[in-house]
Every structure is written in structure tokens, then in C-alpha cells.
Amino acid sequence: MLGTAASASLALGRRASYTRSVKLQVSGAAAAENKIRSIIEREECEMASGKTTRRDFIKASAAAAAPYFWASAAAGAADKNSRPVLAVIGCGGKARDLFKLAREFGDFAACCDADLNRAESMAGGKADVYQDYRKLLDRKDVDAVIVATPDHWHTAINVAALRSGKHVYGEKPLTLTIDEGKIVRKVVHETGRVMQVGAQQRSAPWFRQAVALVRSGVLGSPVTATCYIGAGLSGGPFAPSDPPPGLDWDLWLGQAPMVPYIRERCHGTFRWWLEYSGGKITDWGAHHIDIAQWAVGGENSGPVEIEGRGVFDRRPNCFNTAQTFDCTMRFAGGNAIVVKDGPGNGILFEGAKEHIYVNRGKIAGNLVENMTPNLRDKVQAEMAKLYDGPLGVPDEEYPEGTEFGGPLWTRVKQSHMGNFFRSIREGATPISNVDSLHRTASSCHLVNIAMLLERKLRWDPDKEDFVGDEEASAMVRRRQRKGYEIEA
């Protein structure tokens, strides 16, 4: 572990790096603004000269009525018959981001949401609109679906989509419960369809470099990975009201218990209710725990012991996921993963000899900043072992360095989506495959269960059950509301 001086030095380094990262992002935003301004100025000159501009063409084609994310640089470049037909289920903010990324690879024919207003807004008059996902999945022309619903709907929709013969890009976390993960894993293998989970950090080469460094053994053993993921949200009690027009509240609740509509239960704040999600643990935790577990070699197994504490608001009609937390998972062989609400956001890997730190803006540590040719070769060899499938963006296309601005994260997201479509085309396993992401989601759920029960738990990763604890074992699954049961 780091001493006090080293910890303080690393904290100062984080603050300095954060400042540099902000400057990089501001610089990137300014460059983008200048580029947009130059395009506008060029079009104004063309208009003055009487030329037909792209803006004229857009107006003539009536595309101005559709949301901006329908535009795609690749849409007109490829033969339409060779591009897959896509649909999106769940039309919130994350879906819009995924929608733009997927438009580079296929053409959307349908949008679906329990809130018709959201589905219609995303469709923009250019795609069919559905409120019931089952009717959408009955379509034979849809090749792949993007599933970006709240967490409690992930498994039912993913399973139905796979069984209907469609490939799936599903948002993280993979599931609401551990038992659901077993179902999804089973169905993926039964159907042979490709399913990519939205654990995008796997597509970032510097995260894989961190994983490779740990797995190479140069940090020394054992390794403790501390995941700093930020605190959860608090709030409430909130008042019930009537659902807004266009929202099918019964359908939105799905397998979850029937309760009166509360605006804060729905849409952007669903994550802070245990009925529908796992709070910050299954949000940022699903990203950082995934990388940490990959690094310590637990991506196809899991911890054997879990303990920790969390602060929960147990009053009715309040956000009830963990607000602050500190939990430790121990693995066979001595490695450990610690999940904390702060400070900052990233993963600190500490071995007996060295330490490294990684987040979406940088990778840092003595080994990184003073990497020898021999170590570089060793790390590259380890990275090659991590994934041998088709990367959406080859690592060689990323600039070398240890700090990464905002525009590079857009490239990571493009790579992750590209990996999904290349895996479909080439019959490959995607980088965020269901087998290992089920284990990631399981660890997230184990953390929440240990904190809710307020005691140390033992876990058998082979049997995927708790050891000698019936109360804990009962929490690997949930009672599902009649009519919304998930079939194994």
C-alpha cells in the first residue's frame, strides 16, 4: 500500500492531471467550435455565389424536421442493402448517444419506449414507433437492437431479442440480479447471436494497458485495486402524481412492484432506486469493477469474500441506493478489489512493488512514465492476450501518451460500437462479452448485497452462490410481478 506521502503525491498528481484534462477538453471544444464556424462561413459564401449548399439540400429533403442525430457521414457511403437494419429500445439520453454511434454502421427502422413521447422524439418521423418492445421484436427485417432501458428491463428485452434472432448491444449493467445473468449467458450461447455489453472502457487501449501491466506481475503480488466511483444521490421523500400522457406506467415498471407514479422514479433518476437499479455500484461500478476484475484475473470467476458498509435512506419514497460506501472483495490467491465513493473517479492498482492509476483521462505511475523497451514489449504481449478479436478502432490509431482529452473518448465509444458490428460480420466474440460481463455485474450485486445485509459474506464463484447463508442466497434473484416474469 502507498504511504501517506505517496498518497498525497498521487492525489496532487490527480488534481494536476484533472486540470490538464479540463484544458484539453476546452481546447477540443474550441477547435470544434472553430470548425463549425468555418463550415457556416463557407456555406454563406456559397449561398452568396448561387451554389447549392449542403444546407439547401437538407432543407429540400425535409431532414430538418428530424433530430440531429439522424445525420450520418457513412449513411450514404455504403450500399443500403449491405447495411444492417437496426432498432432502439429505450429512448433516453444514453440511447441518443448510442443511436448516433450505431448510425455509422446501420440504418434505424424503429424506436421503442414505454414513454411514447420519447420514442416519437427519437424517431423524428423517420422510423416506426412502438410502445411495446414485443411487437417490435416480431419484425423479421430488424437485424440488431440497441437496448438502453432502465436496468430492470435489461434481461427481459435482451433475452427476447436474442431469441427472436437479433444481435444485441445492451447497456451496462448486464442485469438487475445475479440470477438474471445466468439466464442471459445461457441464451447467448443457445442462440449464437452476438451480444455486446456497453462496458466501453474495454475498448480504450490505455485501460487495457493498465490491465496488462497488472497481469504481467510487474506491480508485485498481491494486488489491491481501489475503484473510486463517486457518491450516490440522496433525495426525497417524493410525492406521487399522475403519470404524464404517453407513459405506460405499468409497462415501465415491468417486473418491479406496482407503486404509484413518482416522477423521480422514472427516466433520468431511476438509477437511485433499488427496485430498478443498483445505484452508483452498478453505474460507474460496472465500468471500474470490470477493469479491476479483468486485471486481477477474476473476469471469469469472482470474489470469495465480500464485506463493507454503505449509507442507505430507508424511508418510503426516497432514493434508496447506497449514498456513500466502502466495500472490499477478496479473491482466491490474495488479490482484492475495494469499491469506494471517492475521492475522484478512477482505479488505483497497488502491488507489493509498484502502483499505477488509470481513469478516462490518463494512465499514471512510475512504470508508465518510465517504461523500458523490455517492459513495453511485455505489456504489448499481455495486451494481445486480452482480446484477439476485431477492434473497432485499431490501437495504432490512438496517439501515444499518458493523458487523453475528451475527443479521444468519443473515439473509444466509436471503437466499442464498431467492435459490435465487426463481431457480427466476422462471427467473433465481442470485447465486452456476456460471460465476463455477467461476472462483472455479479460482483456489483455482491457489493450491494453485502452492504444491505451489513455482514461479511462468503461466495462460491464456481457454484455462483453464497456459502452457508440462506438469506444472502435468496437475494441472487427477485420476485417478479405477474405478467412480467423472465423465462429462463
Helices and strands as residue ranges (DSSP letters): H 4-48, H 54-60, G 63-65, G 68-70, G 80-82, E 85-89, H 93-102, E 107-112, H 116-123, E 128-130, H 133-137, E 144-147, G 151-153, H 154-163, E 167-170, H 178-191, E 195-197, G 200-203, H 205-216, E 224-228, H 249-253, G 263-265, G 267-272, G 279-281, H 284-295, E 305-310, E 325-330, E 336-340, E 346-350, E 355-359, E 362-364, H 366-369, H 373-386, G 395-397, H 406-426, H 434-453, E 457-460, E 465-466, H 470-473, G 474-476
